[in-house]
Amino acid sequence: MDEEYLCKECREMSKVMIVIHNLFAGHFSFGPQSSTMTEFLPEIYPQLCLKPLDNI
């Protein structure tokens, strides 16, 4: 199963219970990317979230 198919199915099959405007959310990484993305997180975190990075 590829990512394009998975995204298409999620869009078509989702039953949204709530809508929040002005919110960005997404997956952080897939398995092989996780270690590199975790190292990169302190650099990009201020652009992604309003809360301090202290608890990560």
C-alpha distance matrix in Angstrom:
0.0 3.8 6.8 8.5 6.7 7.0 10.5 11.4 10.9 12.8 15.4 15.9 15.9 17.8 21.4 23.2 26.2 27.8 27.9 29.1 30.3 30.7 28.0 25.2 22.4 19.1 17.1 19.2 16.9 14.0 15.3 16.8 18.2 20.0 23.2 23.9 23.1 25.4 28.1 27.7 27.8 31.7 31.9 29.6 30.2 33.3 31.4 28.8 31.0 34.6 35.0 36.4 34.2 36.6 34.4 31.4
3.8 0.0 3.8 5.6 5.5 6.3 8.8 10.2 10.9 12.5 14.6 15.7 16.4 17.9 21.6 22.9 26.1 27.2 26.8 27.7 28.5 28.5 26.0 23.0 20.4 17.0 15.2 17.2 14.9 12.4 14.4 15.4 16.3 18.4 21.7 21.8 20.9 23.5 26.1 25.3 25.6 29.4 29.3 26.9 27.8 30.8 28.6 26.3 28.8 32.5 33.2 34.5 32.4 35.1 33.2 30.1
6.8 3.8 0.0 3.8 5.5 5.0 6.1 8.5 9.8 10.4 12.2 14.2 15.1 15.9 19.6 20.4 23.5 24.3 23.6 24.2 24.9 24.8 22.3 19.2 16.7 13.4 11.9 14.2 12.4 10.7 13.5 14.8 14.8 16.7 20.1 20.0 18.6 21.3 23.9 22.7 22.8 26.5 26.4 23.7 24.6 27.4 25.1 22.7 25.2 28.9 29.8 31.2 29.4 32.2 30.4 27.4
8.5 5.6 3.8 0.0 3.8 5.5 5.2 6.2 8.7 10.0 10.8 12.4 14.2 15.3 19.0 19.9 23.4 24.1 23.1 24.1 24.4 24.5 22.4 19.6 17.7 14.7 14.2 16.8 15.4 14.2 17.2 18.3 18.0 20.0 23.5 22.9 21.3 24.2 26.7 25.2 25.1 28.8 28.3 25.4 26.4 28.8 26.2 24.0 26.6 30.1 31.4 33.1 31.6 34.6 33.0 30.2
6.7 5.5 5.5 3.8 0.0 3.8 5.5 5.1 6.2 8.6 10.0 10.6 11.9 13.8 17.6 19.1 22.6 23.9 23.4 24.9 25.6 26.3 24.1 21.7 19.4 16.7 16.0 18.8 17.5 15.8 18.4 19.9 20.2 21.9 25.5 25.4 23.9 26.4 29.2 28.0 27.7 31.4 31.3 28.4 29.0 31.5 29.1 26.5 28.8 32.3 33.4 35.2 33.7 36.5 34.6 31.9
7.0 6.3 5.0 5.5 3.8 0.0 3.8 5.5 5.2 6.1 8.7 10.0 10.3 11.5 15.3 16.7 19.9 21.2 21.1 22.4 23.5 24.2 21.8 19.4 16.7 14.0 13.1 16.2 15.1 13.5 16.2 18.3 18.4 19.6 23.3 23.6 21.8 24.0 27.0 26.0 25.4 29.1 29.3 26.4 26.6 29.2 27.0 24.2 26.2 29.6 30.4 32.3 30.8 33.4 31.3 28.7
10.5 8.8 6.1 5.2 5.5 3.8 0.0 3.8 5.5 5.1 6.2 8.6 9.9 10.3 14.0 14.8 18.2 19.0 18.3 19.5 20.2 20.9 18.7 16.3 14.2 11.8 11.8 15.2 14.8 14.2 17.4 19.4 18.8 19.9 23.6 23.5 21.2 23.6 26.5 25.0 24.2 27.7 27.6 24.4 24.7 27.0 24.5 21.8 23.9 27.2 28.4 30.5 29.3 32.2 30.3 27.9
11.4 10.2 8.5 6.2 5.1 5.5 3.8 0.0 3.8 5.5 5.3 6.2 8.5 10.0 13.6 14.9 18.6 19.8 19.0 20.8 21.4 22.5 20.8 18.8 17.1 15.1 15.5 18.9 18.6 17.8 20.9 22.8 22.3 23.6 27.3 27.1 24.9 27.3 30.2 28.6 27.8 31.3 31.1 27.8 28.1 30.2 27.5 24.9 27.0 30.1 31.5 33.8 32.8 35.7 33.9 31.6
10.9 10.9 9.8 8.7 6.2 5.2 5.5 3.8 0.0 3.8 5.4 5.1 5.7 8.0 11.7 13.7 17.2 19.0 19.0 21.1 22.4 23.9 21.9 20.2 18.1 16.2 16.2 19.7 19.4 18.3 21.0 23.3 23.3 24.1 27.9 28.3 26.1 28.1 31.3 30.0 29.0 32.5 32.7 29.5 29.4 31.7 29.3 26.4 28.0 31.1 32.2 34.5 33.5 36.1 33.9 31.7
12.8 12.5 10.4 10.0 8.6 6.1 5.1 5.5 3.8 0.0 3.8 5.5 5.3 5.5 9.3 10.7 14.1 15.6 15.7 17.6 19.2 20.6 18.5 16.9 14.7 13.2 13.5 17.2 17.5 16.9 19.8 22.5 22.0 22.4 26.2 26.6 24.1 25.8 29.1 27.8 26.4 29.8 30.2 26.9 26.5 28.7 26.4 23.3 24.7 27.7 28.6 31.1 30.2 32.8 30.6 28.6
15.4 14.6 12.2 10.8 10.0 8.7 6.2 5.3 5.4 3.8 0.0 3.8 5.7 5.6 8.9 9.8 13.6 14.6 14.1 16.2 17.2 18.9 17.3 16.2 14.7 13.8 15.1 18.8 19.4 19.4 22.6 24.9 24.1 24.6 28.4 28.4 25.6 27.6 30.7 29.0 27.5 30.8 30.8 27.3 27.0 28.7 26.2 23.3 24.8 27.5 28.9 31.7 31.2 34.0 32.0 30.2
15.9 15.7 14.2 12.4 10.6 10.0 8.6 6.2 5.1 5.5 3.8 0.0 3.8 5.9 8.7 10.8 14.5 16.2 16.1 18.8 20.0 22.0 20.7 19.8 18.4 17.5 18.5 22.2 22.6 22.2 25.1 27.6 27.1 27.7 31.5 31.6 29.0 31.0 34.1 32.6 31.2 34.4 34.6 31.1 30.7 32.5 29.9 27.0 28.4 31.1 32.4 35.2 34.7 37.4 35.3 33.5
15.9 16.4 15.1 14.2 11.9 10.3 9.9 8.5 5.7 5.3 5.7 3.8 0.0 3.8 6.6 9.5 12.7 15.2 16.0 18.8 20.7 22.9 21.2 20.5 18.6 17.7 18.4 22.1 22.6 21.9 24.5 27.4 27.1 27.3 31.1 31.7 29.2 30.7 34.1 32.9 31.2 34.5 35.0 31.7 31.0 32.9 30.7 27.5 28.5 31.1 32.1 34.8 34.3 36.6 34.2 32.6
17.8 17.9 15.9 15.3 13.8 11.5 10.3 10.0 8.0 5.5 5.6 5.9 3.8 0.0 3.8 5.9 9.3 11.5 12.4 15.2 17.3 19.7 17.9 17.5 15.7 15.4 16.5 20.3 21.3 21.2 23.9 26.9 26.3 26.1 29.8 30.4 27.6 28.8 32.3 31.0 29.0 32.1 32.7 29.3 28.3 30.1 28.0 24.7 25.4 27.8 28.7 31.6 31.3 33.6 31.2 29.9
21.4 21.6 19.6 19.0 17.6 15.3 14.0 13.6 11.7 9.3 8.9 8.7 6.6 3.8 0.0 3.8 6.4 9.3 11.0 14.3 16.8 19.7 18.2 18.6 17.1 17.6 18.9 22.6 24.1 24.2 26.8 29.9 29.2 28.7 32.4 33.1 30.1 31.0 34.5 33.2 31.0 33.8 34.6 31.1 29.8 31.2 29.3 26.0 26.2 28.2 29.0 32.2 32.2 34.3 31.9 31.0
23.2 22.9 20.4 19.9 19.1 16.7 14.8 14.9 13.7 10.7 9.8 10.8 9.5 5.9 3.8 0.0 3.8 5.7 7.2 10.5 13.2 16.2 14.9 15.7 14.7 15.8 17.7 21.3 23.2 23.9 26.8 29.8 28.6 27.9 31.5 32.0 28.7 29.6 33.0 31.5 29.0 31.5 32.3 28.8 27.2 28.4 26.5 23.2 23.2 24.9 26.0 29.3 29.6 31.8 29.5 28.8
26.2 26.1 23.5 23.4 22.6 19.9 18.2 18.6 17.2 14.1 13.6 14.5 12.7 9.3 6.4 3.8 0.0 3.8 7.1 10.2 13.5 16.7 15.4 16.9 16.0 17.6 19.5 22.8 25.1 25.9 28.5 31.8 30.6 29.4 32.8 33.6 30.2 30.6 34.0 32.7 29.9 32.1 33.2 29.9 27.9 28.8 27.4 24.0 23.3 24.6 25.3 28.8 29.3 31.2 28.8 28.6
27.8 27.2 24.3 24.1 23.9 21.2 19.0 19.8 19.0 15.6 14.6 16.2 15.2 11.5 9.3 5.7 3.8 0.0 3.8 6.6 10.0 13.3 12.3 14.4 14.2 16.5 18.9 21.9 24.6 26.0 28.8 31.9 30.2 29.0 32.3 32.7 29.2 29.5 32.8 31.2 28.2 30.2 31.1 27.7 25.6 26.2 24.7 21.5 20.7 21.6 22.7 26.2 27.2 29.2 27.1 27.1
27.9 26.8 23.6 23.1 23.4 21.1 18.3 19.0 19.0 15.7 14.1 16.1 16.0 12.4 11.0 7.2 7.1 3.8 0.0 3.8 6.5 10.0 9.6 11.9 12.5 15.2 18.1 21.0 23.9 25.6 28.7 31.4 29.4 28.5 31.7 31.7 28.1 28.8 31.7 29.8 26.9 28.8 29.4 25.8 24.0 24.3 22.4 19.5 19.0 20.0 21.6 25.2 26.3 28.7 27.0 26.9
29.1 27.7 24.2 24.1 24.9 22.4 19.5 20.8 21.1 17.6 16.2 18.8 18.8 15.2 14.3 10.5 10.2 6.6 3.8 0.0 3.8 6.7 6.4 9.4 10.7 14.0 17.2 19.6 22.8 25.0 28.1 30.6 28.3 27.2 30.2 30.0 26.2 26.7 29.5 27.4 24.4 26.0 26.4 22.9 21.0 20.9 19.1 16.4 15.7 16.4 18.2 21.9 23.2 25.7 24.4 24.4
30.3 28.5 24.9 24.4 25.6 23.5 20.2 21.4 22.4 19.2 17.2 20.0 20.7 17.3 16.8 13.2 13.5 10.0 6.5 3.8 0.0 3.8 5.5 8.7 11.2 14.5 18.1 20.3 23.5 25.9 29.3 31.4 28.8 28.0 30.8 30.2 26.4 27.2 29.6 27.2 24.4 25.8 25.7 22.1 20.6 20.0 17.8 15.6 15.3 15.9 18.4 22.0 23.6 26.4 25.6 25.5
30.7 28.5 24.8 24.5 26.3 24.2 20.9 22.5 23.9 20.6 18.9 22.0 22.9 19.7 19.7 16.2 16.7 13.3 10.0 6.7 3.8 0.0 3.8 6.8 10.1 13.5 17.2 18.8 22.1 24.9 28.2 30.0 27.1 26.3 28.9 27.9 24.2 25.0 27.1 24.4 21.7 22.8 22.5 18.9 17.5 16.7 14.3 12.6 12.5 13.1 16.0 19.4 21.1 24.1 23.7 23.5
28.0 26.0 22.3 22.4 24.1 21.8 18.7 20.8 21.9 18.5 17.3 20.7 21.2 17.9 18.2 14.9 15.4 12.3 9.6 6.4 5.5 3.8 0.0 3.8 6.6 10.2 13.7 15.3 18.7 21.6 24.7 26.7 23.9 22.9 25.6 24.9 21.1 21.8 24.1 21.7 18.8 20.3 20.3 16.8 15.1 14.9 12.8 10.3 10.2 11.5 14.0 17.4 18.5 21.5 20.8 20.4
25.2 23.0 19.2 19.6 21.7 19.4 16.3 18.8 20.2 16.9 16.2 19.8 20.5 17.5 18.6 15.7 16.9 14.4 11.9 9.4 8.7 6.8 3.8 0.0 3.8 6.9 10.5 12.0 15.3 18.2 21.5 23.3 20.3 19.6 22.3 21.5 17.8 18.8 21.2 18.6 16.1 18.0 17.9 14.1 13.0 13.5 11.0 8.2 9.3 11.8 14.1 17.0 17.4 20.7 20.0 18.9
22.4 20.4 16.7 17.7 19.4 16.7 14.2 17.1 18.1 14.7 14.7 18.4 18.6 15.7 17.1 14.7 16.0 14.2 12.5 10.7 11.2 10.1 6.6 3.8 0.0 3.8 7.1 9.1 12.3 15.0 18.2 20.3 17.7 16.8 19.8 19.4 15.7 16.7 19.5 17.4 14.9 17.3 17.7 14.2 12.9 14.4 12.4 9.0 10.1 13.1 14.5 17.1 16.8 19.9 18.6 17.2
19.1 17.0 13.4 14.7 16.7 14.0 11.8 15.1 16.2 13.2 13.8 17.5 17.7 15.4 17.6 15.8 17.6 16.5 15.2 14.0 14.5 13.5 10.2 6.9 3.8 0.0 3.7 6.4 9.0 11.5 14.9 16.9 14.5 13.9 17.2 16.9 13.4 14.9 17.8 15.9 13.9 17.0 17.3 14.0 13.3 15.6 13.6 10.4 12.2 15.7 16.7 18.8 17.8 20.9 19.4 17.3
17.1 15.2 11.9 14.2 16.0 13.1 11.8 15.5 16.2 13.5 15.1 18.5 18.4 16.5 18.9 17.7 19.5 18.9 18.1 17.2 18.1 17.2 13.7 10.5 7.1 3.7 0.0 3.8 5.7 7.9 11.2 13.4 11.3 10.7 14.2 14.3 11.1 12.6 15.8 14.6 12.9 16.4 17.1 14.2 13.8 16.8 15.3 12.1 14.0 17.6 18.0 19.4 17.8 20.6 18.8 16.2
19.2 17.2 14.2 16.8 18.8 16.2 15.2 18.9 19.7 17.2 18.8 22.2 22.1 20.3 22.6 21.3 22.8 21.9 21.0 19.6 20.3 18.8 15.3 12.0 9.1 6.4 3.8 0.0 3.8 7.2 9.9 11.6 8.9 7.7 10.9 10.9 7.5 8.8 12.1 10.9 9.4 13.0 13.9 11.5 11.2 14.6 13.7 10.9 12.9 16.6 16.6 17.4 15.2 18.0 16.6 13.6
16.9 14.9 12.4 15.4 17.5 15.1 14.8 18.6 19.4 17.5 19.4 22.6 22.6 21.3 24.1 23.2 25.1 24.6 23.9 22.8 23.5 22.1 18.7 15.3 12.3 9.0 5.7 3.8 0.0 3.8 6.6 8.0 5.6 5.5 9.1 9.2 6.8 9.0 11.9 11.3 11.0 14.8 15.5 13.6 14.0 17.6 16.6 14.2 16.5 20.2 20.2 20.6 18.0 20.6 19.2 15.8
14.0 12.4 10.7 14.2 15.8 13.5 14.2 17.8 18.3 16.9 19.4 22.2 21.9 21.2 24.2 23.9 25.9 26.0 25.6 25.0 25.9 24.9 21.6 18.2 15.0 11.5 7.9 7.2 3.8 0.0 3.8 5.9 5.5 6.2 9.8 10.6 9.4 11.4 14.3 14.3 14.3 18.1 18.9 17.2 17.7 21.3 20.3 17.9 20.1 23.8 23.6 24.0 21.3 23.6 21.8 18.4
15.3 14.4 13.5 17.2 18.4 16.2 17.4 20.9 21.0 19.8 22.6 25.1 24.5 23.9 26.8 26.8 28.5 28.8 28.7 28.1 29.3 28.2 24.7 21.5 18.2 14.9 11.2 9.9 6.6 3.8 0.0 3.8 5.5 5.5 8.3 10.2 10.2 11.3 14.0 15.0 15.4 19.0 20.1 19.1 19.5 23.3 22.8 20.5 22.3 25.9 25.2 25.2 22.2 24.0 22.1 18.5
16.8 15.4 14.8 18.3 19.9 18.3 19.4 22.8 23.3 22.5 24.9 27.6 27.4 26.9 29.9 29.8 31.8 31.9 31.4 30.6 31.4 30.0 26.7 23.3 20.3 16.9 13.4 11.6 8.0 5.9 3.8 0.0 3.8 5.7 7.3 8.4 9.5 11.3 13.0 14.1 15.4 18.8 19.5 18.9 20.0 23.7 23.2 21.4 23.6 27.2 26.7 26.4 23.1 25.1 23.6 19.9
18.2 16.3 14.8 18.0 20.2 18.4 18.8 22.3 23.3 22.0 24.1 27.1 27.1 26.3 29.2 28.6 30.6 30.2 29.4 28.3 28.8 27.1 23.9 20.3 17.7 14.5 11.3 8.9 5.6 5.5 5.5 3.8 0.0 3.8 5.8 5.6 6.0 8.5 10.3 10.6 12.0 15.5 15.9 15.2 16.4 20.1 19.5 17.9 20.3 23.9 23.7 23.3 20.2 22.5 21.4 17.7
20.0 18.4 16.7 20.0 21.9 19.6 19.9 23.6 24.1 22.4 24.6 27.7 27.3 26.1 28.7 27.9 29.4 29.0 28.5 27.2 28.0 26.3 22.9 19.6 16.8 13.9 10.7 7.7 5.5 6.2 5.5 5.7 3.8 0.0 3.8 5.6 5.1 5.9 8.6 9.7 10.2 13.6 14.9 14.3 14.8 18.6 18.6 16.7 18.5 22.0 21.2 20.7 17.4 19.4 18.0 14.3
23.2 21.7 20.1 23.5 25.5 23.3 23.6 27.3 27.9 26.2 28.4 31.5 31.1 29.8 32.4 31.5 32.8 32.3 31.7 30.2 30.8 28.9 25.6 22.3 19.8 17.2 14.2 10.9 9.1 9.8 8.3 7.3 5.8 3.8 0.0 3.8 5.5 5.2 6.4 8.8 10.0 12.8 14.2 14.6 15.3 19.0 19.5 18.2 19.9 23.1 22.0 20.8 17.3 18.9 17.9 14.1
23.9 21.8 20.0 22.9 25.4 23.6 23.5 27.1 28.3 26.6 28.4 31.6 31.7 30.4 33.1 32.0 33.6 32.7 31.7 30.0 30.2 27.9 24.9 21.5 19.4 16.9 14.3 10.9 9.2 10.6 10.2 8.4 5.6 5.6 3.8 0.0 3.8 5.4 5.2 6.3 8.7 11.5 11.9 12.4 14.0 17.5 17.6 16.9 19.1 22.3 21.8 20.6 17.3 19.4 19.1 15.3
23.1 20.9 18.6 21.3 23.9 21.8 21.2 24.9 26.1 24.1 25.6 29.0 29.2 27.6 30.1 28.7 30.2 29.2 28.1 26.2 26.4 24.2 21.1 17.8 15.7 13.4 11.1 7.5 6.8 9.4 10.2 9.5 6.0 5.1 5.5 3.8 0.0 3.8 5.4 4.9 6.0 9.5 10.1 9.6 10.8 14.5 14.4 13.3 15.5 18.9 18.6 17.8 14.7 17.3 16.8 13.1
25.4 23.5 21.3 24.2 26.4 24.0 23.6 27.3 28.1 25.8 27.6 31.0 30.7 28.8 31.0 29.6 30.6 29.5 28.8 26.7 27.2 25.0 21.8 18.8 16.7 14.9 12.6 8.8 9.0 11.4 11.3 11.3 8.5 5.9 5.2 5.4 3.8 0.0 3.8 5.4 5.1 8.0 9.9 10.2 10.3 14.0 14.9 13.6 15.0 18.0 17.0 15.8 12.3 14.3 13.7 9.9
28.1 26.1 23.9 26.7 29.2 27.0 26.5 30.2 31.3 29.1 30.7 34.1 34.1 32.3 34.5 33.0 34.0 32.8 31.7 29.5 29.6 27.1 24.1 21.2 19.5 17.8 15.8 12.1 11.9 14.3 14.0 13.0 10.3 8.6 6.4 5.2 5.4 3.8 0.0 3.8 5.6 7.1 8.4 10.0 10.9 14.2 15.4 15.0 16.6 19.3 18.3 16.5 13.0 14.9 15.2 11.6
27.7 25.3 22.7 25.2 28.0 26.0 25.0 28.6 30.0 27.8 29.0 32.6 32.9 31.0 33.2 31.5 32.7 31.2 29.8 27.4 27.2 24.4 21.7 18.6 17.4 15.9 14.6 10.9 11.3 14.3 15.0 14.1 10.6 9.7 8.8 6.3 4.9 5.4 3.8 0.0 3.8 5.8 5.6 6.6 8.6 11.6 12.2 12.3 14.4 17.3 17.1 15.6 12.6 15.3 16.0 12.6
27.8 25.6 22.8 25.1 27.7 25.4 24.2 27.8 29.0 26.4 27.5 31.2 31.2 29.0 31.0 29.0 29.9 28.2 26.9 24.4 24.4 21.7 18.8 16.1 14.9 13.9 12.9 9.4 11.0 14.3 15.4 15.4 12.0 10.2 10.0 8.7 6.0 5.1 5.6 3.8 0.0 3.8 5.4 5.3 5.5 9.0 10.1 9.5 11.0 13.9 13.4 12.2 9.2 12.2 12.6 9.5
31.7 29.4 26.5 28.8 31.4 29.1 27.7 31.3 32.5 29.8 30.8 34.4 34.5 32.1 33.8 31.5 32.1 30.2 28.8 26.0 25.8 22.8 20.3 18.0 17.3 17.0 16.4 13.0 14.8 18.1 19.0 18.8 15.5 13.6 12.8 11.5 9.5 8.0 7.1 5.8 3.8 0.0 3.8 5.7 5.3 7.7 10.0 10.3 11.1 13.1 12.3 10.2 7.3 10.1 11.6 9.2
31.9 29.3 26.4 28.3 31.3 29.3 27.6 31.1 32.7 30.2 30.8 34.6 35.0 32.7 34.6 32.3 33.2 31.1 29.4 26.4 25.7 22.5 20.3 17.9 17.7 17.3 17.1 13.9 15.5 18.9 20.1 19.5 15.9 14.9 14.2 11.9 10.1 9.9 8.4 5.6 5.4 3.8 0.0 3.8 5.9 7.3 8.6 10.1 11.8 13.9 14.1 12.4 10.3 13.4 15.2 12.9
29.6 26.9 23.7 25.4 28.4 26.4 24.4 27.8 29.5 26.9 27.3 31.1 31.7 29.3 31.1 28.8 29.9 27.7 25.8 22.9 22.1 18.9 16.8 14.1 14.2 14.0 14.2 11.5 13.6 17.2 19.1 18.9 15.2 14.3 14.6 12.4 9.6 10.2 10.0 6.6 5.3 5.7 3.8 0.0 3.8 5.7 5.6 6.7 9.2 11.9 12.8 12.1 10.5 14.1 15.3 13.1
30.2 27.8 24.6 26.4 29.0 26.6 24.7 28.1 29.4 26.5 27.0 30.7 31.0 28.3 29.8 27.2 27.9 25.6 24.0 21.0 20.6 17.5 15.1 13.0 12.9 13.3 13.8 11.2 14.0 17.7 19.5 20.0 16.4 14.8 15.3 14.0 10.8 10.3 10.9 8.6 5.5 5.3 5.9 3.8 0.0 3.8 5.3 5.1 6.2 8.7 9.1 8.6 7.2 11.0 12.0 10.2
33.3 30.8 27.4 28.8 31.5 29.2 27.0 30.2 31.7 28.7 28.7 32.5 32.9 30.1 31.2 28.4 28.8 26.2 24.3 20.9 20.0 16.7 14.9 13.5 14.4 15.6 16.8 14.6 17.6 21.3 23.3 23.7 20.1 18.6 19.0 17.5 14.5 14.0 14.2 11.6 9.0 7.7 7.3 5.7 3.8 0.0 3.8 5.5 5.7 6.9 8.2 7.8 8.1 11.7 13.5 12.7
31.4 28.6 25.1 26.2 29.1 27.0 24.5 27.5 29.3 26.4 26.2 29.9 30.7 28.0 29.3 26.5 27.4 24.7 22.4 19.1 17.8 14.3 12.8 11.0 12.4 13.6 15.3 13.7 16.6 20.3 22.8 23.2 19.5 18.6 19.5 17.6 14.4 14.9 15.4 12.2 10.1 10.0 8.6 5.6 5.3 3.8 0.0 3.8 6.1 8.1 10.5 11.1 11.4 15.1 16.4 15.2
28.8 26.3 22.7 24.0 26.5 24.2 21.8 24.9 26.4 23.3 23.3 27.0 27.5 24.7 26.0 23.2 24.0 21.5 19.5 16.4 15.6 12.6 10.3 8.2 9.0 10.4 12.1 10.9 14.2 17.9 20.5 21.4 17.9 16.7 18.2 16.9 13.3 13.6 15.0 12.3 9.5 10.3 10.1 6.7 5.1 5.5 3.8 0.0 3.8 7.2 9.2 10.6 10.6 14.3 14.7 13.4
31.0 28.8 25.2 26.6 28.8 26.2 23.9 27.0 28.0 24.7 24.8 28.4 28.5 25.4 26.2 23.2 23.3 20.7 19.0 15.7 15.3 12.5 10.2 9.3 10.1 12.2 14.0 12.9 16.5 20.1 22.3 23.6 20.3 18.5 19.9 19.1 15.5 15.0 16.6 14.4 11.0 11.1 11.8 9.2 6.2 5.7 6.1 3.8 0.0 3.8 5.6 7.8 8.7 12.1 12.5 12.1
34.6 32.5 28.9 30.1 32.3 29.6 27.2 30.1 31.1 27.7 27.5 31.1 31.1 27.8 28.2 24.9 24.6 21.6 20.0 16.4 15.9 13.1 11.5 11.8 13.1 15.7 17.6 16.6 20.2 23.8 25.9 27.2 23.9 22.0 23.1 22.3 18.9 18.0 19.3 17.3 13.9 13.1 13.9 11.9 8.7 6.9 8.1 7.2 3.8 0.0 3.8 6.6 9.1 11.9 12.8 13.4
35.0 33.2 29.8 31.4 33.4 30.4 28.4 31.5 32.2 28.6 28.9 32.4 32.1 28.7 29.0 26.0 25.3 22.7 21.6 18.2 18.4 16.0 14.0 14.1 14.5 16.7 18.0 16.6 20.2 23.6 25.2 26.7 23.7 21.2 22.0 21.8 18.6 17.0 18.3 17.1 13.4 12.3 14.1 12.8 9.1 8.2 10.5 9.2 5.6 3.8 0.0 3.8 6.6 8.6 9.3 10.6
36.4 34.5 31.2 33.1 35.2 32.3 30.5 33.8 34.5 31.1 31.7 35.2 34.8 31.6 32.2 29.3 28.8 26.2 25.2 21.9 22.0 19.4 17.4 17.0 17.1 18.8 19.4 17.4 20.6 24.0 25.2 26.4 23.3 20.7 20.8 20.6 17.8 15.8 16.5 15.6 12.2 10.2 12.4 12.1 8.6 7.8 11.1 10.6 7.8 6.6 3.8 0.0 3.8 5.5 7.6 9.0
34.2 32.4 29.4 31.6 33.7 30.8 29.3 32.8 33.5 30.2 31.2 34.7 34.3 31.3 32.2 29.6 29.3 27.2 26.3 23.2 23.6 21.1 18.5 17.4 16.8 17.8 17.8 15.2 18.0 21.3 22.2 23.1 20.2 17.4 17.3 17.3 14.7 12.3 13.0 12.6 9.2 7.3 10.3 10.5 7.2 8.1 11.4 10.6 8.7 9.1 6.6 3.8 0.0 3.8 5.7 5.7
36.6 35.1 32.2 34.6 36.5 33.4 32.2 35.7 36.1 32.8 34.0 37.4 36.6 33.6 34.3 31.8 31.2 29.2 28.7 25.7 26.4 24.1 21.5 20.7 19.9 20.9 20.6 18.0 20.6 23.6 24.0 25.1 22.5 19.4 18.9 19.4 17.3 14.3 14.9 15.3 12.2 10.1 13.4 14.1 11.0 11.7 15.1 14.3 12.1 11.9 8.6 5.5 3.8 0.0 3.8 5.7
34.4 33.2 30.4 33.0 34.6 31.3 30.3 33.9 33.9 30.6 32.0 35.3 34.2 31.2 31.9 29.5 28.8 27.1 27.0 24.4 25.6 23.7 20.8 20.0 18.6 19.4 18.8 16.6 19.2 21.8 22.1 23.6 21.4 18.0 17.9 19.1 16.8 13.7 15.2 16.0 12.6 11.6 15.2 15.3 12.0 13.5 16.4 14.7 12.5 12.8 9.3 7.6 5.7 3.8 0.0 3.8
31.4 30.1 27.4 30.2 31.9 28.7 27.9 31.6 31.7 28.6 30.2 33.5 32.6 29.9 31.0 28.8 28.6 27.1 26.9 24.4 25.5 23.5 20.4 18.9 17.2 17.3 16.2 13.6 15.8 18.4 18.5 19.9 17.7 14.3 14.1 15.3 13.1 9.9 11.6 12.6 9.5 9.2 12.9 13.1 10.2 12.7 15.2 13.4 12.1 13.4 10.6 9.0 5.7 5.7 3.8 0.0
